[in-house]
Amino acid sequence: MTSVAVRREVPAGVEDEVVVRLDEALLADGLADVRWLLHDALLAGARRIVVDLSRAHSLGSPALASFLWAHRICRARGGAVVLRGADRRIRDTVHRTGLWRVLQLQSGDGGVGGRRSPAGRDDR
């Protein structure tokens, strides 16, 4: 089993955001560990889960389904799931599936993703 990949960030005034860092090694072991990391974050009371994908190069539909499951719970709490640092391939998958309407995309530096064209695609 891989090492724990969850780091709880506590910015000023925000105590309910959890950052889950995913990498190829964690994803290669299957999604059970990823699901447990999301589950643990939700049990800890997270309203906003930031999934750091800067070290992941591809996501399958089961991973996206796990993010949707977590998003549903976060949204009920007034939060969201944010995908941070997604590469071009992952962003294209999110756009092709229409999940850009549900999951928030953030650039790798923590800022909100690029502008959207009328078709909903990033202009980067």
N, CA, C and O atoms as a GROMACS GRO file, in nm:
protein
  496
    1MET      N    1   0.085  -0.118   0.000
    1MET     CA    2   0.000   0.000   0.000
    1MET      C    3   0.090   0.124   0.000
    1MET      O    4   0.197   0.124   0.060
    2THR      N    5   0.045   0.226  -0.066
    2THR     CA    6   0.124   0.348  -0.075
    2THR      C    7   0.108   0.432   0.050
    2THR      O    8   0.020   0.407   0.133
    3SER      N    9   0.192   0.530   0.063
    3SER     CA   10   0.185   0.618   0.179
    3SER      C   11   0.062   0.707   0.171
    3SER      O   12   0.003   0.723   0.064
    4VAL      N   13   0.024   0.762   0.282
    4VAL     CA   14  -0.094   0.846   0.289
    4VAL      C   15  -0.072   0.970   0.202
    4VAL      O   16   0.031   1.036   0.212
    5ALA      N   17  -0.170   1.000   0.118
    5ALA     CA   18  -0.156   1.110   0.023
    5ALA      C   19  -0.249   1.225   0.054
    5ALA      O   20  -0.271   1.310  -0.032
    6VAL      N   21  -0.304   1.230   0.174
    6VAL     CA   22  -0.394   1.338   0.210
    6VAL      C   23  -0.320   1.434   0.302
    6VAL      O   24  -0.254   1.393   0.398
    7ARG      N   25  -0.332   1.560   0.271
    7ARG     CA   26  -0.272   1.663   0.357
    7ARG      C   27  -0.382   1.764   0.385
    7ARG      O   28  -0.443   1.817   0.292
    8ARG      N   29  -0.405   1.789   0.509
    8ARG     CA   30  -0.510   1.884   0.546
    8ARG      C   31  -0.451   2.023   0.549
    8ARG      O   32  -0.361   2.052   0.628
    9GLU      N   33  -0.501   2.108   0.463
    9GLU     CA   34  -0.458   2.247   0.461
    9GLU      C   35  -0.559   2.330   0.537
    9GLU      O   36  -0.680   2.312   0.521
   10VAL      N   37  -0.510   2.421   0.619
   10VAL     CA   38  -0.600   2.505   0.696
   10VAL      C   39  -0.564   2.650   0.672
   10VAL      O   40  -0.495   2.712   0.753
   11PRO      N   41  -0.611   2.707   0.557
   11PRO     CA   42  -0.588   2.849   0.534
   11PRO      C   43  -0.666   2.931   0.636
   11PRO      O   44  -0.756   2.880   0.703
   12ALA      N   45  -0.631   3.059   0.646
   12ALA     CA   46  -0.696   3.147   0.742
   12ALA      C   47  -0.847   3.148   0.720
   12ALA      O   48  -0.894   3.182   0.612
   13GLY      N   49  -0.922   3.110   0.821
   13GLY     CA   50  -1.067   3.116   0.817
   13GLY      C   51  -1.134   2.998   0.748
   13GLY      O   52  -1.256   2.989   0.749
   14VAL      N   53  -1.057   2.908   0.690
   14VAL     CA   54  -1.116   2.793   0.621
   14VAL      C   55  -1.061   2.666   0.685
   14VAL      O   56  -0.942   2.637   0.672
   15GLU      N   57  -1.147   2.592   0.752
   15GLU     CA   58  -1.102   2.471   0.820
   15GLU      C   59  -1.161   2.346   0.758
   15GLU      O   60  -1.142   2.237   0.811
   16ASP      N   61  -1.232   2.359   0.646
   16ASP     CA   62  -1.302   2.244   0.591
   16ASP      C   63  -1.257   2.210   0.449
   16ASP      O   64  -1.336   2.159   0.370
   17GLU      N   65  -1.132   2.239   0.416
   17GLU     CA   66  -1.078   2.204   0.285
   17GLU      C   67  -0.969   2.099   0.303
   17GLU      O   68  -0.881   2.112   0.387
   18VAL      N   69  -0.977   1.994   0.223
   18VAL     CA   70  -0.879   1.887   0.227
   18VAL      C   71  -0.819   1.873   0.088
   18VAL      O   72  -0.892   1.874  -0.012
   19VAL      N   73  -0.687   1.860   0.082
   19VAL     CA   74  -0.618   1.839  -0.045
   19VAL      C   75  -0.580   1.693  -0.054
   19VAL      O   76  -0.512   1.639   0.034
   20VAL      N   77  -0.623   1.628  -0.162
   20VAL     CA   78  -0.589   1.488  -0.189
   20VAL      C   79  -0.494   1.488  -0.308
   20VAL      O   80  -0.531   1.530  -0.417
   21ARG      N   81  -0.372   1.441  -0.286
   21ARG     CA   82  -0.272   1.440  -0.392
   21ARG      C   83  -0.268   1.302  -0.457
   21ARG      O   84  -0.242   1.202  -0.391
   22LEU      N   85  -0.295   1.298  -0.586
   22LEU     CA   86  -0.292   1.173  -0.660
   22LEU      C   87  -0.170   1.169  -0.750
   22LEU      O   88  -0.127   1.271  -0.804
   23ASP      N   89  -0.115   1.051  -0.765
   23ASP     CA   90  -0.004   1.033  -0.859
   23ASP      C   91  -0.025   0.900  -0.932
   23ASP      O   92  -0.116   0.824  -0.900
   24GLU      N   93   0.060   0.874  -1.030
   24GLU     CA   94   0.045   0.754  -1.112
   24GLU      C   95   0.058   0.627  -1.028
   24GLU      O   96  -0.013   0.530  -1.054
   25ALA      N   97   0.146   0.626  -0.929
   25ALA     CA   98   0.164   0.506  -0.845
   25ALA      C   99   0.036   0.474  -0.768
   25ALA      O  100  -0.003   0.358  -0.758
   26LEU      N  101  -0.028   0.575  -0.713
   26LEU     CA  102  -0.152   0.554  -0.638
   26LEU      C  103  -0.263   0.505  -0.730
   26LEU      O  104  -0.339   0.415  -0.693
   27LEU      N  105  -0.273   0.563  -0.850
   27LEU     CA  106  -0.376   0.523  -0.945
   27LEU      C  107  -0.348   0.384  -1.003
   27LEU      O  108  -0.441   0.312  -1.037
   28ALA      N  109  -0.221   0.348  -1.014
   28ALA     CA  110  -0.185   0.217  -1.070
   28ALA      C  111  -0.227   0.103  -0.977
   28ALA      O  112  -0.252  -0.008  -1.023
   29ASP      N  113  -0.234   0.130  -0.848
   29ASP     CA  114  -0.275   0.028  -0.751
   29ASP      C  115  -0.425   0.004  -0.752
   29ASP      O  116  -0.474  -0.081  -0.678
   30GLY      N  117  -0.499   0.078  -0.832
   30GLY     CA  118  -0.644   0.066  -0.836
   30GLY      C  119  -0.708   0.183  -0.762
   30GLY      O  120  -0.639   0.265  -0.702
   31LEU      N  121  -0.838   0.188  -0.767
   31LEU     CA  122  -0.909   0.302  -0.710
   31LEU      C  123  -0.950   0.285  -0.565
   31LEU      O  124  -1.005   0.377  -0.505
   32ALA      N  125  -0.926   0.169  -0.508
   32ALA     CA  126  -0.969   0.148  -0.369
   32ALA      C  127  -0.903   0.249  -0.276
   32ALA      O  128  -0.969   0.307  -0.190
   33ASP      N  129  -0.772   0.271  -0.294
   33ASP     CA  130  -0.703   0.367  -0.208
   33ASP      C  131  -0.754   0.509  -0.229
   33ASP      O  132  -0.769   0.586  -0.134
   34VAL      N  133  -0.781   0.544  -0.354
   34VAL     CA  134  -0.833   0.677  -0.385
   34VAL      C  135  -0.970   0.696  -0.320
   34VAL      O  136  -0.998   0.800  -0.260
   35ARG      N  137  -1.055   0.595  -0.333
   35ARG     CA  138  -1.188   0.604  -0.272
   35ARG      C  139  -1.180   0.618  -0.121
   35ARG      O  140  -1.256   0.694  -0.061
   36TRP      N  141  -1.087   0.545  -0.058
   36TRP     CA  142  -1.071   0.556   0.086
   36TRP      C  143  -1.021   0.694   0.126
   36TRP      O  144  -1.063   0.748   0.228
   37LEU      N  145  -0.930   0.750   0.047
   37LEU     CA  146  -0.881   0.885   0.078
   37LEU      C  147  -0.996   0.986   0.071
   37LEU      O  148  -1.009   1.073   0.157
   38LEU      N  149  -1.080   0.975  -0.032
   38LEU     CA  150  -1.196   1.064  -0.044
   38LEU      C  151  -1.293   1.041   0.071
   38LEU      O  152  -1.345   1.135   0.130
   39HIS      N  153  -1.316   0.914   0.103
   39HIS     CA  154  -1.407   0.879   0.212
   39HIS      C  155  -1.358   0.936   0.345
   39HIS      O  156  -1.436   0.992   0.422
   40ASP      N  157  -1.228   0.920   0.372
   40ASP     CA  158  -1.171   0.974   0.497
   40ASP      C  159  -1.184   1.126   0.503
   40ASP      O  160  -1.212   1.182   0.609
   41ALA      N  161  -1.162   1.193   0.389
   41ALA     CA  162  -1.176   1.338   0.386
   41ALA      C  163  -1.320   1.379   0.417
   41ALA      O  164  -1.343   1.475   0.490
   42LEU      N  165  -1.415   1.306   0.360
   42LEU     CA  166  -1.555   1.338   0.385
   42LEU      C  167  -1.595   1.309   0.530
   42LEU      O  168  -1.671   1.384   0.590
   43LEU      N  169  -1.543   1.200   0.585
   43LEU     CA  170  -1.573   1.169   0.726
   43LEU      C  171  -1.514   1.273   0.819
   43LEU      O  172  -1.567   1.296   0.928
   44ALA      N  173  -1.404   1.336   0.778
   44ALA     CA  174  -1.343   1.441   0.858
   44ALA      C  175  -1.423   1.571   0.852
   44ALA      O  176  -1.391   1.666   0.923
   45GLY      N  177  -1.526   1.574   0.767
   45GLY     CA  178  -1.611   1.692   0.760
   45GLY      C  179  -1.577   1.789   0.649
   45GLY      O  180  -1.624   1.903   0.650
   46ALA      N  181  -1.497   1.747   0.553
   46ALA     CA  182  -1.458   1.837   0.445
   46ALA      C  183  -1.579   1.883   0.364
   46ALA      O  184  -1.664   1.802   0.327
   47ARG      N  185  -1.583   2.011   0.338
   47ARG     CA  186  -1.684   2.066   0.247
   47ARG      C  187  -1.626   2.082   0.108
   47ARG      O  188  -1.698   2.075   0.008
   48ARG      N  189  -1.497   2.104   0.102
   48ARG     CA  190  -1.429   2.125  -0.025
   48ARG      C  191  -1.310   2.031  -0.033
   48ARG      O  192  -1.223   2.032   0.055
   49ILE      N  193  -1.307   1.950  -0.137
   49ILE     CA  194  -1.195   1.858  -0.160
   49ILE      C  195  -1.123   1.904  -0.285
   49ILE      O  196  -1.182   1.914  -0.392
   50VAL      N  197  -0.995   1.932  -0.271
   50VAL     CA  198  -0.911   1.969  -0.384
   50VAL      C  199  -0.829   1.846  -0.421
   50VAL      O  200  -0.748   1.799  -0.341
   51VAL      N  201  -0.851   1.794  -0.542
   51VAL     CA  202  -0.778   1.678  -0.590
   51VAL      C  203  -0.662   1.730  -0.674
   51VAL      O  204  -0.682   1.785  -0.782
   52ASP      N  205  -0.540   1.712  -0.624
   52ASP     CA  206  -0.421   1.758  -0.695
   52ASP      C  207  -0.379   1.651  -0.795
   52ASP      O  208  -0.335   1.543  -0.758
   53LEU      N  209  -0.394   1.683  -0.923
   53LEU     CA  210  -0.364   1.589  -1.031
   53LEU      C  211  -0.235   1.623  -1.103
   53LEU      O  212  -0.211   1.572  -1.213
   54SER      N  213  -0.152   1.707  -1.046
   54SER     CA  214  -0.031   1.751  -1.115
   54SER      C  215   0.066   1.636  -1.142
   54SER      O  216   0.152   1.649  -1.230
   55ARG      N  217   0.055   1.526  -1.070
   55ARG     CA  218   0.143   1.411  -1.093
   55ARG      C  219   0.069   1.295  -1.158
   55ARG      O  220   0.125   1.186  -1.170
   56ALA      N  221  -0.054   1.316  -1.200
   56ALA     CA  222  -0.131   1.212  -1.270
   56ALA      C  223  -0.146   1.252  -1.416
   56ALA      O  224  -0.163   1.370  -1.447
   57HIS      N  225  -0.139   1.154  -1.505
   57HIS     CA  226  -0.142   1.185  -1.647
   57HIS      C  227  -0.266   1.132  -1.718
   57HIS      O  228  -0.289   1.163  -1.834
   58SER      N  229  -0.345   1.051  -1.649
   58SER     CA  230  -0.468   1.003  -1.709
   58SER      C  231  -0.565   0.962  -1.599
   58SER      O  232  -0.525   0.923  -1.489
   59LEU      N  233  -0.692   0.973  -1.630
   59LEU     CA  234  -0.798   0.933  -1.538
   59LEU      C  235  -0.900   0.853  -1.617
   59LEU      O  236  -0.938   0.891  -1.727
   60GLY      N  237  -0.943   0.744  -1.561
   60GLY     CA  238  -1.049   0.665  -1.622
   60GLY      C  239  -1.185   0.706  -1.569
   60GLY      O  240  -1.196   0.786  -1.476
   61SER      N  241  -1.288   0.650  -1.629
   61SER     CA  242  -1.423   0.683  -1.585
   61SER      C  243  -1.452   0.641  -1.441
   61SER      O  244  -1.528   0.710  -1.374
   62PRO      N  245  -1.394   0.532  -1.389
   62PRO     CA  246  -1.418   0.501  -1.247
   62PRO      C  247  -1.364   0.608  -1.153
   62PRO      O  248  -1.424   0.636  -1.050
   63ALA      N  249  -1.251   0.669  -1.188
   63ALA     CA  250  -1.196   0.778  -1.105
   63ALA      C  251  -1.289   0.898  -1.108
   63ALA      O  252  -1.316   0.960  -1.006
   64LEU      N  253  -1.338   0.931  -1.227
   64LEU     CA  254  -1.432   1.044  -1.239
   64LEU      C  255  -1.560   1.016  -1.162
   64LEU      O  256  -1.618   1.106  -1.102
   65ALA      N  257  -1.606   0.890  -1.164
   65ALA     CA  258  -1.726   0.853  -1.088
   65ALA      C  259  -1.702   0.871  -0.938
   65ALA      O  260  -1.792   0.913  -0.865
   66SER      N  261  -1.582   0.841  -0.892
   66SER     CA  262  -1.549   0.861  -0.750
   66SER      C  263  -1.551   1.009  -0.714
   66SER      O  264  -1.597   1.047  -0.607
   67PHE      N  265  -1.500   1.093  -0.805
   67PHE     CA  266  -1.503   1.237  -0.781
   67PHE      C  267  -1.647   1.288  -0.777
   67PHE      O  268  -1.679   1.376  -0.697
   68LEU      N  269  -1.732   1.234  -0.863
   68LEU     CA  270  -1.874   1.275  -0.863
   68LEU      C  271  -1.942   1.235  -0.733
   68LEU      O  272  -2.022   1.310  -0.678
   69TRP      N  273  -1.911   1.116  -0.685
   69TRP     CA  274  -1.968   1.070  -0.558
   69TRP      C  275  -1.928   1.167  -0.446
   69TRP      O  276  -2.012   1.208  -0.366
   70ALA      N  277  -1.800   1.203  -0.440
   70ALA     CA  278  -1.754   1.296  -0.338
   70ALA      C  279  -1.816   1.434  -0.358
   70ALA      O  280  -1.850   1.502  -0.261
   71HIS      N  281  -1.831   1.475  -0.484
   71HIS     CA  282  -1.889   1.607  -0.513
   71HIS      C  283  -2.033   1.617  -0.462
   71HIS      O  284  -2.074   1.720  -0.409
   72ARG      N  285  -2.108   1.509  -0.479
   72ARG     CA  286  -2.247   1.510  -0.433
   72ARG      C  287  -2.255   1.537  -0.283
   72ARG      O  288  -2.342   1.612  -0.239
   73ILE      N  289  -2.167   1.478  -0.207
   73ILE     CA  290  -2.166   1.499  -0.062
   73ILE      C  291  -2.116   1.639  -0.028
   73ILE      O  292  -2.173   1.707   0.057
   74CYS      N  293  -2.010   1.681  -0.096
   74CYS     CA  294  -1.957   1.816  -0.071
   74CYS      C  295  -2.059   1.923  -0.106
   74CYS      O  296  -2.074   2.022  -0.034
   75ARG      N  297  -2.130   1.904  -0.215
   75ARG     CA  298  -2.230   2.003  -0.257
   75ARG      C  299  -2.343   2.013  -0.154
   75ARG      O  300  -2.393   2.122  -0.128
   76ALA      N  301  -2.382   1.900  -0.096
   76ALA     CA  302  -2.486   1.901   0.008
   76ALA      C  303  -2.440   1.981   0.130
   76ALA      O  304  -2.522   2.032   0.206
   77ARG      N  305  -2.309   1.991   0.148
   77ARG     CA  306  -2.252   2.068   0.259
   77ARG      C  307  -2.218   2.211   0.218
   77ARG      O  308  -2.166   2.287   0.299
   78GLY      N  309  -2.247   2.247   0.095
   78GLY     CA  310  -2.217   2.381   0.048
   78GLY      C  311  -2.080   2.397  -0.012
   78GLY      O  312  -2.032   2.509  -0.028
   79GLY      N  313  -2.015   2.287  -0.047
   79GLY     CA  314  -1.880   2.292  -0.102
   79GLY      C  315  -1.874   2.235  -0.242
   79GLY      O  316  -1.971   2.239  -0.317
   80ALA      N  317  -1.757   2.182  -0.277
   80ALA     CA  318  -1.737   2.130  -0.412
   80ALA      C  319  -1.612   2.043  -0.415
   80ALA      O  320  -1.534   2.039  -0.319
   81VAL      N  321  -1.594   1.976  -0.526
   81VAL     CA  322  -1.469   1.905  -0.556
   81VAL      C  323  -1.399   1.983  -0.666
   81VAL      O  324  -1.459   2.018  -0.767
   82VAL      N  325  -1.271   2.010  -0.644
   82VAL     CA  326  -1.191   2.089  -0.738
   82VAL      C  327  -1.079   2.000  -0.790
   82VAL      O  328  -1.009   1.935  -0.712
   83LEU      N  329  -1.060   1.998  -0.921
   83LEU     CA  330  -0.949   1.926  -0.982
   83LEU      C  331  -0.840   2.028  -1.011
   83LEU      O  332  -0.858   2.118  -1.093
   84ARG      N  333  -0.727   2.014  -0.943
   84ARG     CA  334  -0.617   2.110  -0.955
   84ARG      C  335  -0.501   2.048  -1.032
   84ARG      O  336  -0.464   1.933  -1.007
   85GLY      N  337  -0.445   2.124  -1.124
   85GLY     CA  338  -0.325   2.081  -1.193
   85GLY      C  339  -0.347   1.973  -1.297
   85GLY      O  340  -0.254   1.899  -1.329
   86ALA      N  341  -0.467   1.962  -1.350
   86ALA     CA  342  -0.496   1.861  -1.452
   86ALA      C  343  -0.423   1.896  -1.581
   86ALA      O  344  -0.423   2.011  -1.624
   87ASP      N  345  -0.362   1.795  -1.643
   87ASP     CA  346  -0.294   1.821  -1.770
   87ASP      C  347  -0.397   1.827  -1.883
   87ASP      O  348  -0.517   1.809  -1.861
   88ARG      N  349  -0.350   1.853  -2.001
   88ARG     CA  350  -0.438   1.873  -2.117
   88ARG      C  351  -0.528   1.752  -2.142
   88ARG      O  352  -0.646   1.767  -2.175
   89ARG      N  353  -0.472   1.633  -2.128
   89ARG     CA  354  -0.548   1.511  -2.154
   89ARG      C  355  -0.665   1.496  -2.055
   89ARG      O  356  -0.776   1.462  -2.095
   90ILE      N  357  -0.639   1.521  -1.929
   90ILE     CA  358  -0.745   1.510  -1.828
   90ILE      C  359  -0.849   1.620  -1.849
   90ILE      O  360  -0.969   1.593  -1.839
   91ARG      N  361  -0.805   1.743  -1.877
   91ARG     CA  362  -0.901   1.852  -1.904
   91ARG      C  363  -0.989   1.818  -2.023
   91ARG      O  364  -1.110   1.844  -2.020
   92ASP      N  365  -0.931   1.760  -2.128
   92ASP     CA  366  -1.011   1.722  -2.245
   92ASP      C  367  -1.115   1.616  -2.208
   92ASP      O  368  -1.228   1.621  -2.256
   93THR      N  369  -1.076   1.520  -2.124
   93THR     CA  370  -1.171   1.417  -2.081
   93THR      C  371  -1.285   1.479  -2.002
   93THR      O  372  -1.402   1.444  -2.021
   94VAL      N  373  -1.252   1.572  -1.913
   94VAL     CA  374  -1.356   1.638  -1.833
   94VAL      C  375  -1.450   1.716  -1.924
   94VAL      O  376  -1.571   1.718  -1.900
   95HIS      N  377  -1.397   1.781  -2.026
   95HIS     CA  378  -1.482   1.858  -2.118
   95HIS      C  379  -1.565   1.766  -2.206
   95HIS      O  380  -1.684   1.792  -2.228
   96ARG      N  381  -1.506   1.659  -2.257
   96ARG     CA  382  -1.580   1.567  -2.345
   96ARG      C  383  -1.697   1.502  -2.273
   96ARG      O  384  -1.802   1.480  -2.333
   97THR      N  385  -1.680   1.473  -2.145
   97THR     CA  386  -1.786   1.409  -2.068
   97THR      C  387  -1.888   1.508  -2.013
   97THR      O  388  -1.991   1.467  -1.959
   98GLY      N  389  -1.862   1.636  -2.028
   98GLY     CA  390  -1.954   1.738  -1.977
   98GLY      C  391  -1.938   1.764  -1.828
   98GLY      O  392  -2.016   1.839  -1.769
   99LEU      N  393  -1.837   1.704  -1.766
   99LEU     CA  394  -1.819   1.720  -1.622
   99LEU      C  395  -1.762   1.856  -1.584
   99LEU      O  396  -1.756   1.888  -1.466
  100TRP      N  397  -1.721   1.936  -1.682
  100TRP     CA  398  -1.674   2.071  -1.652
  100TRP      C  399  -1.787   2.154  -1.593
  100TRP      O  400  -1.763   2.256  -1.528
  101ARG      N  401  -1.912   2.110  -1.615
  101ARG     CA  402  -2.027   2.180  -1.557
  101ARG      C  403  -2.044   2.149  -1.409
  101ARG      O  404  -2.109   2.224  -1.336
  102VAL      N  405  -1.984   2.037  -1.365
  102VAL     CA  406  -2.003   1.990  -1.228
  102VAL      C  407  -1.876   2.008  -1.144
  102VAL      O  408  -1.881   2.066  -1.035
  103LEU      N  409  -1.765   1.960  -1.196
  103LEU     CA  410  -1.638   1.966  -1.123
  103LEU      C  411  -1.564   2.093  -1.160
  103LEU      O  412  -1.562   2.133  -1.277
  104GLN      N  413  -1.504   2.157  -1.063
  104GLN     CA  414  -1.429   2.279  -1.090
  104GLN      C  415  -1.287   2.242  -1.132
  104GLN      O  416  -1.226   2.153  -1.074
  105LEU      N  417  -1.235   2.312  -1.232
  105LEU     CA  418  -1.098   2.293  -1.276
  105LEU      C  419  -1.014   2.412  -1.231
  105LEU      O  420  -1.056   2.527  -1.244
  106GLN      N  421  -0.897   2.383  -1.179
  106GLN     CA  422  -0.806   2.487  -1.132
  106GLN      C  423  -0.670   2.465  -1.195
  106GLN      O  424  -0.628   2.351  -1.215
  107SER      N  425  -0.602   2.573  -1.226
  107SER     CA  426  -0.466   2.560  -1.278
  107SER      C  427  -0.376   2.509  -1.166
  107SER      O  428  -0.415   2.508  -1.050
  108GLY      N  429  -0.256   2.466  -1.202
  108GLY     CA  430  -0.165   2.406  -1.106
  108GLY      C  431  -0.118   2.499  -0.996
  108GLY      O  432  -0.076   2.453  -0.890
  109ASP      N  433  -0.125   2.631  -1.019
  109ASP     CA  434  -0.077   2.726  -0.919
  109ASP      C  435  -0.184   2.764  -0.817
  109ASP      O  436  -0.160   2.849  -0.731
  110GLY      N  437  -0.300   2.701  -0.824
  110GLY     CA  438  -0.405   2.728  -0.726
  110GLY      C  439  -0.507   2.829  -0.773
  110GLY      O  440  -0.609   2.848  -0.706
  111GLY      N  441  -0.482   2.896  -0.887
  111GLY     CA  442  -0.579   2.990  -0.940
  111GLY      C  443  -0.687   2.917  -1.015
  111GLY      O  444  -0.672   2.800  -1.052
  112VAL      N  445  -0.796   2.985  -1.038
  112VAL     CA  446  -0.906   2.926  -1.113
  112VAL      C  447  -0.862   2.909  -1.257
  112VAL      O  448  -0.785   2.990  -1.309
  113GLY      N  449  -0.909   2.803  -1.321
  113GLY     CA  450  -0.871   2.771  -1.458
  113GLY      C  451  -0.895   2.886  -1.554
  113GLY      O  452  -0.955   2.987  -1.519
  114GLY      N  453  -0.848   2.868  -1.676
  114GLY     CA  454  -0.855   2.973  -1.778
  114GLY      C  455  -0.995   3.011  -1.817
  114GLY      O  456  -1.093   2.953  -1.769
  115ARG      N  457  -1.004   3.112  -1.906
  115ARG     CA  458  -1.135   3.157  -1.952
  115ARG      C  459  -1.202   3.047  -2.031
  115ARG      O  460  -1.135   2.958  -2.084
  116ARG      N  461  -1.332   3.052  -2.038
  116ARG     CA  462  -1.407   2.953  -2.116
  116ARG      C  463  -1.458   3.018  -2.244
  116ARG      O  464  -1.508   3.130  -2.244
  117SER      N  465  -1.443   2.944  -2.352
  117SER     CA  466  -1.499   2.989  -2.478
  117SER      C  467  -1.648   2.958  -2.476
  117SER      O  468  -1.694   2.889  -2.385
  118PRO      N  469  -1.725   3.006  -2.573
  118PRO     CA  470  -1.868   2.975  -2.574
  118PRO      C  471  -1.897   2.825  -2.576
  118PRO      O  472  -2.002   2.782  -2.528
  119ALA      N  473  -1.804   2.745  -2.630
  119ALA     CA  474  -1.824   2.601  -2.634
  119ALA      C  475  -1.790   2.537  -2.500
  119ALA      O  476  -1.810   2.417  -2.483
  120GLY      N  477  -1.738   2.616  -2.404
  120GLY     CA  478  -1.708   2.565  -2.271
  120GLY      C  479  -1.567   2.513  -2.256
  120GLY      O  480  -1.534   2.455  -2.152
  121ARG      N  481  -1.484   2.530  -2.355
  121ARG     CA  482  -1.346   2.480  -2.349
  121ARG      C  483  -1.255   2.589  -2.294
  121ARG      O  484  -1.280   2.708  -2.310
  122ASP      N  485  -1.146   2.545  -2.229
  122ASP     CA  486  -1.046   2.640  -2.182
  122ASP      C  487  -0.977   2.703  -2.301
  122ASP      O  488  -0.952   2.636  -2.401
  123ASP      N  489  -0.946   2.830  -2.292
  123ASP     CA  490  -0.878   2.902  -2.400
  123ASP      C  491  -0.728   2.903  -2.382
  123ASP      O  492  -0.659   2.987  -2.439
  124ARG      N  493  -0.676   2.810  -2.304
  124ARG     CA  494  -0.532   2.806  -2.281
  124ARG      C  495  -0.463   2.729  -2.388
  124ARG      O  496  -0.341   2.714  -2.385
   0.00000   0.00000   0.00000
